[in-house]
Amino acid sequence: MQLRELHEYLDALLEASRLKDYCPNGLQVEGRPEVRHVLCGVTASQALVDLAVRDGYDAVIVHHGYFWRGEDGRITGMRKRRLQALLANDVSLIAYHLPLDVHAELGNNAQFARVMGWAGEGRFADQDLGWFGRPAAAPGTETAGAIARSLAARLGREPMLVGDAERAVHRVAWCTGAAQDYFEQAIAAGADLYVSGEISEQTVHLARESGVPYVAAGHHATERYGIRAVAQHLCEACGLTADFVDLPNPV
């Protein structure tokens, strides 16, 4: 498959042009024109790039790429080493941030819900990034504490629960990654529990004072599943060899 065909296919599939984002989505670093072997991961870290170079991959596809708004644009230090490794070995980098959060099937929120057994019923927040719906058990029969324990078991990471652990959950809201700022909008959407990846100081007070508990389940831990689904999709739909690797990350 030609590189141009691959990134244009993914641009269309994930509707990359539809969303306002803080980074360029799609092809970020151009490598060799033909792509047969693709390595997928959450973040385009040096470790992932080195693995792609070592094992002869043609392209790397990630959720967290490069060139974030507000960053220092100079190519020095860590940025220089990452880009040098890609360019010297003719390996492409393709990245999708918000498009890979919101996609109805392959997106992080959709895939995270599938892992947890949650049924999405609606969207909320900016650009419909947040989801809400029914928990895995019958609505109202499971507490926030029980859901936090289920998260720990399924994600392999102990989450942080703030607020009333005994609150019965009829409606759960979630948004993977660093979406703690959508907590108030989740409450307005009728959530009995809000789950995201990270937590801020003010999140604690909102959980205590609103009566709606909050779970920080990990940024990396909640965003492993969209890019894994993309790898599987590329194998099935495009005939590529697409491998997902989950490099250890404690957050």
Backbone torsions as a table, in degrees:
resi	resn	phi	psi	omega
1	MET	NA	136.8	178.5
2	GLN	-74.1	145.5	-180.0
3	LEU	-55.9	-43.9	179.6
4	ARG	-59.5	-43.1	179.2
5	GLU	-62.5	-40.2	-177.9
6	LEU	-65.2	-51.1	-175.5
7	HIS	-73.5	-29.2	174.8
8	GLU	-69.2	-37.2	176.8
9	TYR	-63.1	-46.3	179.9
10	LEU	-68.7	-37.5	176.2
11	ASP	-56.5	-44.5	-178.6
12	ALA	-72.1	-43.5	-178.4
13	LEU	-60.4	-43.4	-176.4
14	LEU	-94.3	2.6	178.2
15	GLU	52.1	52.0	-172.6
16	ALA	-61.8	-32.7	-176.3
17	SER	-78.0	-9.9	-175.0
18	ARG	-77.2	-24.0	-169.9
19	LEU	-108.4	144.3	170.8
20	LYS	-85.6	128.7	-173.6
21	ASP	-134.8	173.7	-179.5
22	TYR	-105.9	19.7	178.6
23	CYS	-159.6	160.5	175.5
24	PRO	-74.3	132.6	176.8
25	ASN	-100.8	145.1	-178.7
26	GLY	106.5	-143.5	-178.0
27	LEU	-72.6	119.8	179.8
28	GLN	-106.8	-33.9	177.0
29	VAL	-134.0	124.5	-176.7
30	GLU	-89.6	127.5	177.3
31	GLY	-117.4	-146.6	-176.7
32	ARG	-62.1	148.6	-172.3
33	PRO	-71.5	-22.3	-179.4
34	GLU	-109.4	135.8	-177.4
35	VAL	-122.8	124.3	175.3
36	ARG	-122.2	-36.5	-175.7
37	HIS	-119.5	123.8	-175.1
38	VAL	-122.0	136.3	175.1
39	LEU	-110.2	126.7	-178.1
40	CYS	-113.7	140.1	178.0
41	GLY	-157.4	171.7	-177.3
42	VAL	-69.9	-45.9	-172.6
43	THR	-132.8	141.3	-179.9
44	ALA	-81.0	60.3	178.3
45	SER	-73.8	168.8	176.2
46	GLN	-61.3	-37.7	-179.5
47	ALA	-62.2	-41.5	179.2
48	LEU	-69.0	-42.5	177.8
49	VAL	-61.1	-44.5	-180.0
50	ASP	-63.0	-37.3	178.2
51	LEU	-65.6	-41.1	178.5
52	ALA	-63.1	-42.1	179.2
53	VAL	-66.7	-45.5	-177.2
54	ARG	-61.0	-40.3	-173.3
55	ASP	-99.7	11.0	170.0
56	GLY	74.7	30.5	177.0
57	TYR	-76.0	149.8	179.3
58	ASP	-87.0	-27.9	-176.4
59	ALA	-151.3	153.1	175.3
60	VAL	-116.7	131.7	177.7
61	ILE	-121.7	128.8	-173.5
62	VAL	-138.9	169.6	171.0
63	HIS	-88.7	-43.1	178.8
64	HIS	-105.3	104.6	179.2
65	GLY	-100.1	-136.8	-175.0
66	TYR	-120.4	178.4	170.6
67	PHE	67.1	51.8	-179.5
68	TRP	-77.6	143.3	179.0
69	ARG	-60.1	132.9	178.1
70	GLY	91.0	-9.3	178.3
71	GLU	-76.3	156.2	170.8
72	ASP	-64.1	123.3	-174.3
73	GLY	-83.5	0.5	-177.9
74	ARG	-73.3	138.7	-178.3
75	ILE	-91.5	81.9	-179.2
76	THR	-134.0	164.4	172.9
77	GLY	54.1	-125.1	-176.6
78	MET	-58.4	-42.6	-179.4
79	ARG	-64.4	-41.5	179.3
80	LYS	-62.5	-44.1	-178.0
81	ARG	-65.5	-41.6	179.9
82	ARG	-64.8	-49.7	-177.6
83	LEU	-67.3	-37.1	178.4
84	GLN	-61.4	-41.9	179.5
85	ALA	-63.8	-42.0	178.8
86	LEU	-66.4	-49.7	-174.5
87	LEU	-69.2	-40.1	-179.1
88	ALA	-65.6	-26.0	-177.6
89	ASN	-109.0	8.1	174.7
90	ASP	59.7	38.7	180.0
91	VAL	-102.7	129.9	-179.8
92	SER	-83.0	153.5	172.1
93	LEU	-123.1	125.0	178.1
94	ILE	-123.3	132.1	-175.0
95	ALA	-138.4	142.5	176.1
96	TYR	-135.5	115.2	-178.0
97	HIS	-91.7	-95.8	-178.9
98	LEU	-58.6	-36.8	176.9
99	PRO	-57.4	-29.9	179.0
100	LEU	-88.2	-4.9	171.6
101	ASP	-85.4	-40.3	-167.6
102	VAL	-96.5	-13.6	-174.4
103	HIS	-55.9	135.6	-171.4
104	ALA	-66.3	-22.7	-178.9
105	GLU	-117.9	-48.5	-175.2
106	LEU	-92.8	-8.1	-173.7
107	GLY	-68.5	160.8	180.0
108	ASN	-58.8	-43.8	-178.5
109	ASN	-67.2	-39.9	178.5
110	ALA	-65.8	-44.8	-177.2
111	GLN	-72.7	-34.9	176.1
112	PHE	-62.8	-43.1	177.6
113	ALA	-61.6	-38.5	179.0
114	ARG	-63.3	-42.4	177.8
115	VAL	-60.3	-39.2	-176.5
116	MET	-87.4	-10.6	-178.0
117	GLY	77.3	22.3	180.0
118	TRP	-89.1	147.4	179.2
119	ALA	-106.7	113.9	178.7
120	GLY	-70.4	136.1	-179.4
121	GLU	-124.7	-13.4	-179.4
122	GLY	-173.5	173.8	-179.3
123	ARG	-122.0	160.3	175.9
124	PHE	-154.0	172.7	176.0
125	ALA	76.6	177.3	-176.3
126	ASP	-55.4	129.2	178.6
127	GLN	55.9	27.1	179.3
128	ASP	57.6	35.9	-178.1
129	LEU	-70.8	-36.7	-177.6
130	GLY	-84.8	151.6	177.9
131	TRP	-121.8	151.8	168.9
132	PHE	-139.4	157.5	-179.7
133	GLY	176.9	-157.7	-175.9
134	ARG	-92.9	139.3	174.9
135	PRO	-69.8	174.2	-175.9
136	ALA	-64.8	-42.0	177.2
137	ALA	-81.8	168.9	177.9
138	ALA	-56.3	135.5	-177.5
139	PRO	-52.3	130.6	178.6
140	GLY	90.0	-7.8	-178.3
141	THR	-97.1	-6.0	-177.6
142	GLU	-122.8	137.7	179.6
143	THR	-90.7	166.4	176.1
144	ALA	-60.0	-38.7	178.5
145	GLY	-63.8	-39.3	178.5
146	ALA	-65.9	-39.2	177.7
147	ILE	-66.6	-38.6	176.6
148	ALA	-61.3	-39.1	177.6
149	ARG	-67.4	-36.3	176.6
150	SER	-65.6	-39.4	175.8
151	LEU	-60.2	-44.2	179.7
152	ALA	-59.7	-43.1	-177.5
153	ALA	-68.2	-40.3	-174.0
154	ARG	-84.7	-29.7	-179.4
155	LEU	-93.2	-14.9	-178.0
156	GLY	69.9	30.3	-177.7
157	ARG	-152.4	135.8	-178.9
158	GLU	-76.4	117.6	-179.9
159	PRO	-81.3	168.0	174.3
160	MET	-105.2	118.8	177.4
161	LEU	-103.3	126.4	177.9
162	VAL	-121.0	130.8	178.8
163	GLY	109.8	-160.7	-172.3
164	ASP	-76.7	101.4	-179.0
165	ALA	-68.2	-19.1	-177.8
166	GLU	-92.3	0.3	-179.5
167	ARG	-66.1	130.4	176.7
168	ALA	-72.6	136.0	-175.1
169	VAL	-105.5	109.3	173.0
170	HIS	-92.1	-38.0	179.2
171	ARG	-132.0	126.8	176.9
172	VAL	-108.7	139.8	175.2
173	ALA	-118.1	149.2	-177.9
174	TRP	-153.3	153.4	171.6
175	CYS	-156.9	117.6	-173.5
176	THR	-68.9	163.4	176.3
177	GLY	80.4	-140.5	-176.8
178	ALA	-100.1	73.2	-175.2
179	ALA	-119.5	29.6	-179.8
180	GLN	-64.8	-23.1	-179.8
181	ASP	-71.2	-9.7	177.6
182	TYR	-92.1	8.0	-175.2
183	PHE	-59.8	-46.9	-179.0
184	GLU	-62.2	-37.1	178.6
185	GLN	-69.7	-32.3	175.3
186	ALA	-65.6	-40.7	177.8
187	ILE	-63.2	-42.9	179.1
188	ALA	-63.6	-26.8	178.7
189	ALA	-82.2	1.2	175.4
190	GLY	92.1	19.9	-177.8
191	ALA	-73.7	140.9	171.1
192	ASP	-93.7	-11.7	-179.8
193	LEU	-157.3	137.8	175.2
194	TYR	-121.8	132.9	-178.8
195	VAL	-121.3	128.9	172.7
196	SER	-142.0	-168.3	-176.1
197	GLY	-91.2	-40.8	-173.8
198	GLU	-118.2	173.3	179.6
199	ILE	-141.1	143.9	176.5
200	SER	-115.1	166.8	-177.2
201	GLU	-57.4	-43.5	-176.9
202	GLN	-71.3	-19.9	178.9
203	THR	-60.9	-36.8	-178.8
204	VAL	-60.8	-46.0	-178.0
205	HIS	-67.1	-38.9	179.3
206	LEU	-64.2	-40.6	178.9
207	ALA	-64.5	-43.0	-178.5
208	ARG	-69.3	-40.4	-173.0
209	GLU	-85.7	-24.5	179.0
210	SER	-87.0	-22.9	-175.2
211	GLY	85.2	-2.6	178.4
212	VAL	-98.5	115.9	-178.9
213	PRO	-69.7	155.5	-178.4
214	TYR	-126.4	139.0	176.4
215	VAL	-121.7	123.5	170.7
216	ALA	-96.6	107.8	-172.3
217	ALA	-100.6	-0.3	178.2
218	GLY	108.4	129.9	-179.2
219	HIS	-65.6	-58.4	178.8
220	HIS	-63.1	-41.2	-175.3
221	ALA	-61.5	-34.6	-178.7
222	THR	-87.8	-12.0	-174.5
223	GLU	-113.5	23.5	176.6
224	ARG	-82.3	-17.9	-162.4
225	TYR	-92.1	-29.1	177.6
226	GLY	-66.1	-48.7	-178.6
227	ILE	-68.2	-30.4	173.6
228	ARG	-64.2	-40.1	178.0
229	ALA	-66.8	-35.6	176.7
230	VAL	-62.5	-43.1	178.6
231	ALA	-58.9	-45.9	179.5
232	GLN	-64.2	-40.3	179.7
233	HIS	-62.7	-42.6	-179.4
234	LEU	-64.5	-35.8	176.2
235	CYS	-64.4	-44.5	-174.2
236	GLU	-79.8	-39.7	-172.9
237	ALA	-92.9	-27.8	-173.1
238	CYS	-116.5	-7.5	179.7
239	GLY	71.3	18.2	178.1
240	LEU	-85.2	160.0	165.8
241	THR	-88.6	106.1	-176.4
242	ALA	-124.0	115.8	-177.8
243	ASP	-110.4	139.3	173.7
244	PHE	-103.0	133.8	175.1
245	VAL	-126.0	132.3	179.7
246	ASP	-104.0	93.6	179.0
247	LEU	-73.7	138.4	-175.2
248	PRO	-57.8	134.0	176.4
249	ASN	-152.7	120.8	-172.6
250	PRO	-76.6	-9.3	-175.4
251	VAL	-98.5	NA	NA
